[in-house]
Amino acid sequence: DLHLLSRRQRQMCIRDRVTAVSEGTAIITVTTEDGKKVAKCTVTVWIDSGSGGTGGGGNSSSTAPTSYTITSEDTVGGAITIIPKTASRGQTVTITAVPDDGFTIKTLSVTDKNGNKIELTKKTETSYTFKMPASKVTVSAIFTEIVVEPEPVVLPFEDISQSAWYYGAVEYVYSNDMMQGTSATTFSPEVEMSRGMIATVLYRLANTPTLTGSTPFSDVGGNEWYTDAIQWAAENNIMSGYGNNRFGPMDSVTREQLAVILYNYTASEGISVEAAGDLSVFHDTEDTSDWAEKAISWAVGVGLLSGKGNGILDPTGTATRAEVAQMLMNYCTKVA
């Protein structure tokens, strides 16, 4: 051992420095000048982020391997588990990435302190491993929501042609449970829309809120298919009666009445109704009732009404189920 050497001999040994050039273990042998005494020392070297580390003394000596931190960025839609949280160079680290329900993992990456990507090995659908470099690392994961494409809508109506101008509108209101057929196989696109029908459609659009009290109209029975809808429309000032406690649930609704009803519904939802359209492009604007002028202007301004062609607005004409379907689709895509 070195302590058996004389002080001068030890000083001579210390002057001869040993330089590490790579990781590994070496045995250093020291012999006195007269050859009578020999000492050996085992030295193990680990490289710490590019700088050498050595150790020695006695029969064996070593430098403990440096551990580096592993951090993960905040994630939404899933959870990341890392084992271990710190690791030395060359150690295997396991990452478990578990998506929340309705999510899937989009990307998973590990980068060192310089931003260089570390190779990942996929073990299972949620488990990955990598070899720790001589540097701290960051784990990044992106989870994305799984989008389920809806099944294509197949209209059951035999009286609707795919080439009809209103086909897309009927498809829209039917698939969104806003309008149903007049029977299992008919939609009756040319049938006039009744006041009870439009009240029911808007009641569904509002998600059928809970009602209190009873209907104020003498011609609205307590158990009709339109009873709750008409009561709701009256309570929220969306539709009113004719006077004398009459509502006229089966009366046809005109285009200007429909504009007023949608105007009132929009205002009740807290949506602005300040838009105004240019009515001068229509030849029959003067046919609009005074009480409907503001609503008609708004309906034209937001694209709910565009006329029937040839400058005809037809405000007092009755609205067919096909026309109402088109107006409702316009409303949901342009206003609501």
C-alpha positions as CSV (number, residue, x, y, z in Angstrom):
1,D,0.0,0.0,0.0
2,L,1.1,3.6,-0.6
3,H,1.3,4.2,3.2
4,L,4.3,1.7,3.3
5,L,6.3,4.0,1.1
6,S,8.6,6.7,2.5
7,R,7.3,10.3,2.4
8,R,9.7,11.1,-0.5
9,Q,8.6,8.0,-2.5
10,R,4.9,9.0,-2.1
11,Q,5.6,12.5,-3.3
12,M,7.4,11.1,-6.4
13,C,4.3,9.0,-7.1
14,I,1.9,11.9,-6.7
15,R,3.8,14.0,-9.1
16,D,3.1,11.5,-11.9
17,R,-0.6,12.3,-12.7
18,V,-3.0,9.9,-14.4
19,T,-5.5,11.4,-16.9
20,A,-8.8,9.6,-17.7
21,V,-9.7,9.5,-21.4
22,S,-12.9,7.5,-21.2
23,E,-15.2,5.7,-18.8
24,G,-14.0,2.4,-17.4
25,T,-11.9,0.7,-14.6
26,A,-8.1,0.6,-14.5
27,I,-5.5,-0.9,-12.1
28,I,-2.6,1.5,-11.4
29,T,0.7,-0.2,-10.2
30,V,3.4,1.8,-8.4
31,T,6.9,0.4,-7.8
32,T,9.7,2.0,-5.8
33,E,12.9,2.9,-7.5
34,D,14.8,0.1,-5.9
35,G,12.0,-2.3,-6.9
36,K,11.5,-3.6,-3.4
37,K,8.0,-2.2,-2.8
38,V,4.9,-2.4,-5.0
39,A,1.5,-0.9,-4.5
40,K,-1.7,-1.3,-6.7
41,C,-4.8,0.9,-6.9
42,T,-8.1,0.2,-8.8
43,V,-9.7,3.3,-10.2
44,T,-13.2,3.5,-11.7
45,V,-14.1,6.6,-13.9
46,W,-17.6,7.9,-15.0
47,I,-17.9,10.9,-17.3
48,D,-20.1,13.7,-15.8
49,S,-21.7,15.7,-18.7
50,G,-18.5,15.9,-20.6
51,S,-16.1,16.5,-17.6
52,G,-14.1,13.6,-16.3
53,G,-14.4,12.3,-12.8
54,T,-11.8,10.0,-11.1
55,G,-11.2,8.5,-7.8
56,G,-8.5,6.5,-6.1
57,G,-7.0,5.4,-2.8
58,G,-6.4,2.2,-0.9
59,N,-6.9,-1.1,-2.9
60,S,-10.0,0.3,-4.7
61,S,-11.7,3.6,-5.2
62,S,-14.8,4.8,-7.3
63,T,-16.8,7.9,-8.0
64,A,-20.6,7.4,-7.6
65,P,-22.5,7.9,-10.9
66,T,-24.3,11.2,-11.3
67,S,-28.1,11.2,-11.4
68,Y,-30.1,13.5,-13.6
69,T,-33.6,14.8,-13.2
70,I,-36.6,13.7,-15.4
71,T,-39.4,16.2,-15.6
72,S,-42.7,16.2,-17.5
73,E,-44.8,19.0,-18.9
74,D,-48.4,19.6,-17.9
75,T,-50.8,17.6,-20.0
76,V,-54.5,17.7,-20.7
77,G,-56.5,14.6,-21.6
78,G,-54.2,12.1,-20.0
79,A,-51.7,11.3,-17.3
80,I,-47.9,10.6,-17.5
81,T,-46.1,8.4,-15.0
82,I,-42.2,8.2,-15.0
83,I,-40.1,5.6,-13.2
84,P,-37.6,6.5,-11.8
85,K,-37.8,10.2,-11.4
86,T,-34.0,10.6,-11.5
87,A,-31.5,8.3,-13.3
88,S,-27.8,8.0,-14.2
89,R,-26.4,7.7,-17.7
90,G,-27.4,4.5,-19.4
91,Q,-30.1,3.6,-16.9
92,T,-33.5,2.5,-18.4
93,V,-36.4,4.8,-17.7
94,T,-40.1,3.8,-18.2
95,I,-42.8,6.2,-19.2
96,T,-46.5,5.2,-18.9
97,A,-48.9,7.5,-20.9
98,V,-52.6,6.8,-20.1
99,P,-55.2,8.8,-22.0
100,D,-58.5,9.9,-20.3
101,D,-61.7,8.4,-21.6
102,G,-62.4,9.8,-25.0
103,F,-58.8,10.7,-25.6
104,T,-55.8,9.1,-27.3
105,I,-52.1,9.9,-27.2
106,K,-51.0,12.0,-30.2
107,T,-47.3,12.5,-29.6
108,L,-44.8,11.5,-26.9
109,S,-41.2,12.8,-26.9
110,V,-38.2,13.0,-24.6
111,T,-35.5,15.7,-25.1
112,D,-32.2,16.4,-23.3
113,K,-31.1,19.8,-22.0
114,N,-30.0,20.9,-25.5
115,G,-33.4,20.0,-27.0
116,N,-32.1,16.8,-28.7
117,K,-34.7,14.0,-29.0
118,I,-34.0,10.8,-27.1
119,E,-35.0,7.5,-28.9
120,L,-38.1,5.9,-27.4
121,T,-38.9,2.2,-27.4
122,K,-42.6,1.2,-27.4
123,K,-43.2,-1.7,-25.0
124,T,-47.1,-1.7,-24.9
125,E,-49.9,0.6,-26.0
126,T,-49.2,2.8,-23.0
127,S,-45.6,2.0,-22.0
128,Y,-42.3,3.3,-23.4
129,T,-38.7,3.2,-22.4
130,F,-35.5,5.1,-23.1
131,K,-31.9,5.1,-22.1
132,M,-30.9,8.0,-19.8
133,P,-28.3,10.4,-21.3
134,A,-25.7,12.3,-19.3
135,S,-28.2,15.2,-19.0
136,K,-31.5,16.1,-17.5
137,V,-34.4,15.4,-19.8
138,T,-38.0,16.6,-20.3
139,V,-40.9,14.4,-21.2
140,S,-43.7,15.9,-23.4
141,A,-47.0,14.4,-24.3
142,I,-50.0,15.6,-26.3
143,F,-53.3,13.9,-25.9
144,T,-56.1,14.5,-28.4
145,E,-59.8,14.0,-28.2
146,I,-61.2,11.1,-30.2
147,V,-63.7,12.5,-32.7
148,V,-66.4,10.0,-33.6
149,E,-67.9,10.7,-37.0
150,P,-71.7,10.6,-36.9
151,E,-73.5,8.1,-38.9
152,P,-74.8,9.5,-42.2
153,V,-78.4,10.6,-42.0
154,V,-80.8,8.5,-44.0
155,L,-84.1,10.3,-44.5
156,P,-87.1,7.9,-44.2
157,F,-89.4,10.2,-46.2
158,E,-90.6,8.9,-49.6
159,D,-91.8,12.4,-50.6
160,I,-88.4,14.1,-50.4
161,S,-86.1,14.0,-53.5
162,Q,-82.4,14.5,-53.1
163,S,-82.6,17.0,-56.0
164,A,-85.1,19.2,-54.2
165,W,-83.9,22.7,-53.2
166,Y,-84.9,22.0,-49.6
167,Y,-83.4,18.5,-49.2
168,G,-80.3,19.7,-47.2
169,A,-82.5,21.8,-44.9
170,V,-84.9,18.8,-44.2
171,E,-81.9,16.6,-43.6
172,Y,-80.5,19.2,-41.1
173,V,-83.7,19.8,-39.1
174,Y,-84.5,16.0,-39.0
175,S,-81.0,15.0,-37.9
176,N,-81.1,17.7,-35.2
177,D,-84.5,16.6,-33.9
178,M,-86.0,19.9,-34.7
179,M,-88.7,18.7,-37.2
180,Q,-90.2,15.3,-37.6
181,G,-92.3,13.8,-40.4
182,T,-96.0,14.0,-40.7
183,S,-95.9,10.2,-40.7
184,A,-93.2,7.5,-40.7
185,T,-92.6,7.9,-44.4
186,T,-93.7,11.4,-45.3
187,F,-92.4,14.9,-44.5
188,S,-95.1,16.8,-46.4
189,P,-92.8,19.6,-47.6
190,E,-95.5,21.6,-49.3
191,V,-97.9,21.5,-46.4
192,E,-98.4,24.8,-44.6
193,M,-96.7,25.1,-41.2
194,S,-99.1,25.6,-38.3
195,R,-98.6,27.9,-35.3
196,G,-98.6,24.8,-33.0
197,M,-95.8,23.2,-35.2
198,I,-93.5,26.2,-35.0
199,A,-94.0,26.5,-31.3
200,T,-93.1,22.9,-30.9
201,V,-90.0,23.2,-33.0
202,L,-88.6,26.2,-31.0
203,Y,-89.5,24.4,-27.7
204,R,-87.3,21.5,-28.8
205,L,-84.6,24.0,-29.9
206,A,-84.6,25.4,-26.4
207,N,-84.2,21.8,-25.0
208,T,-87.8,21.6,-23.6
209,P,-87.4,23.6,-20.4
210,T,-89.5,22.8,-17.4
211,L,-92.8,24.6,-17.2
212,T,-94.9,26.1,-14.4
213,G,-98.6,26.9,-14.4
214,S,-100.9,26.1,-17.3
215,T,-101.7,27.3,-20.7
216,P,-103.6,30.6,-20.8
217,F,-105.5,29.8,-24.1
218,S,-109.0,28.4,-24.2
219,D,-108.4,26.6,-27.6
220,V,-105.2,24.8,-26.4
221,G,-106.1,21.5,-24.7
222,G,-104.2,20.2,-21.7
223,N,-102.8,17.1,-23.3
224,E,-102.2,18.0,-27.0
225,W,-98.8,17.4,-28.7
226,Y,-98.4,21.2,-28.8
227,T,-99.7,22.2,-25.3
228,D,-96.3,22.5,-23.5
229,A,-94.7,24.2,-26.4
230,I,-97.4,26.9,-26.8
231,Q,-97.4,27.5,-23.0
232,W,-93.6,27.9,-23.1
233,A,-93.8,30.3,-26.1
234,A,-96.4,32.4,-24.4
235,E,-94.6,32.6,-21.0
236,N,-91.4,33.8,-22.8
237,N,-93.1,36.3,-25.0
238,I,-92.1,34.5,-28.1
239,M,-95.7,33.9,-29.4
240,S,-98.9,35.6,-28.4
241,G,-102.6,34.8,-29.0
242,Y,-105.3,36.5,-31.1
243,G,-107.2,37.9,-28.1
244,N,-110.2,36.4,-26.3
245,N,-107.8,33.8,-24.9
246,R,-107.4,32.2,-28.4
247,F,-104.1,31.0,-29.9
248,G,-105.1,29.2,-33.1
249,P,-102.7,26.3,-32.8
250,M,-103.7,24.8,-36.2
251,D,-103.7,28.1,-38.1
252,S,-101.1,28.4,-40.8
253,V,-98.1,30.7,-39.9
254,T,-97.2,33.4,-42.4
255,R,-93.7,34.3,-43.4
256,E,-93.8,37.6,-41.5
257,Q,-95.3,35.9,-38.4
258,L,-92.4,33.4,-38.6
259,A,-89.9,36.3,-38.8
260,V,-91.5,37.9,-35.7
261,I,-91.5,34.6,-33.8
262,L,-87.8,34.0,-34.6
263,Y,-87.0,37.6,-33.7
264,N,-88.7,37.2,-30.3
265,Y,-87.0,33.9,-29.7
266,T,-83.6,35.4,-30.5
267,A,-84.1,38.3,-28.1
268,S,-85.2,35.9,-25.4
269,E,-81.9,34.1,-25.8
270,G,-80.0,37.3,-25.2
271,I,-78.7,37.5,-28.8
272,S,-78.6,40.8,-30.6
273,V,-81.4,41.7,-33.0
274,E,-80.0,44.9,-34.2
275,A,-79.2,43.7,-37.8
276,A,-81.3,45.4,-40.5
277,G,-81.6,44.3,-44.1
278,D,-82.2,46.3,-47.3
279,L,-85.9,45.8,-48.1
280,S,-85.8,48.1,-51.1
281,V,-84.7,45.2,-53.3
282,F,-88.2,43.7,-53.0
283,H,-91.1,44.9,-55.0
284,D,-93.7,43.9,-52.4
285,T,-92.2,45.3,-49.2
286,E,-95.2,47.5,-48.6
287,D,-97.2,44.3,-48.1
288,T,-95.4,43.8,-44.8
289,S,-97.6,44.5,-41.7
290,D,-96.5,47.4,-39.5
291,W,-96.0,45.2,-36.5
292,A,-93.7,42.9,-38.5
293,E,-91.5,45.5,-40.3
294,K,-88.6,45.4,-37.8
295,A,-88.6,41.6,-37.6
296,I,-88.7,41.3,-41.4
297,S,-85.8,43.7,-41.8
298,W,-83.8,41.7,-39.2
299,A,-84.6,38.4,-40.9
300,V,-83.4,39.7,-44.2
301,G,-80.4,41.3,-42.6
302,V,-79.2,38.0,-41.0
303,G,-80.0,35.9,-44.0
304,L,-83.1,34.0,-42.8
305,L,-85.3,35.4,-45.6
306,S,-83.9,36.0,-49.0
307,G,-87.1,36.2,-51.1
308,K,-88.7,33.9,-53.6
309,G,-86.9,35.4,-56.6
310,N,-87.9,38.2,-59.0
311,G,-87.9,40.6,-56.2
312,I,-90.7,38.9,-54.3
313,L,-90.5,38.7,-50.5
314,D,-94.1,37.5,-50.0
315,P,-94.3,38.5,-46.3
316,T,-98.0,37.6,-45.9
317,G,-97.8,34.3,-47.7
318,T,-98.1,31.2,-45.7
319,A,-94.8,29.3,-44.9
320,T,-94.6,25.7,-46.0
321,R,-92.8,23.0,-44.0
322,A,-90.0,23.1,-46.5
323,E,-89.6,26.9,-46.2
324,V,-89.6,26.6,-42.4
325,A,-86.9,23.9,-42.5
326,Q,-84.7,26.2,-44.7
327,M,-85.3,29.2,-42.3
328,L,-84.5,27.0,-39.3
329,M,-81.2,25.8,-40.8
330,N,-80.3,29.3,-41.8
331,Y,-81.1,30.4,-38.2
332,C,-79.0,27.7,-36.5
333,T,-76.0,28.3,-38.8
334,K,-76.1,32.1,-39.1
335,V,-77.7,33.4,-35.9
336,A,-77.8,30.9,-32.9
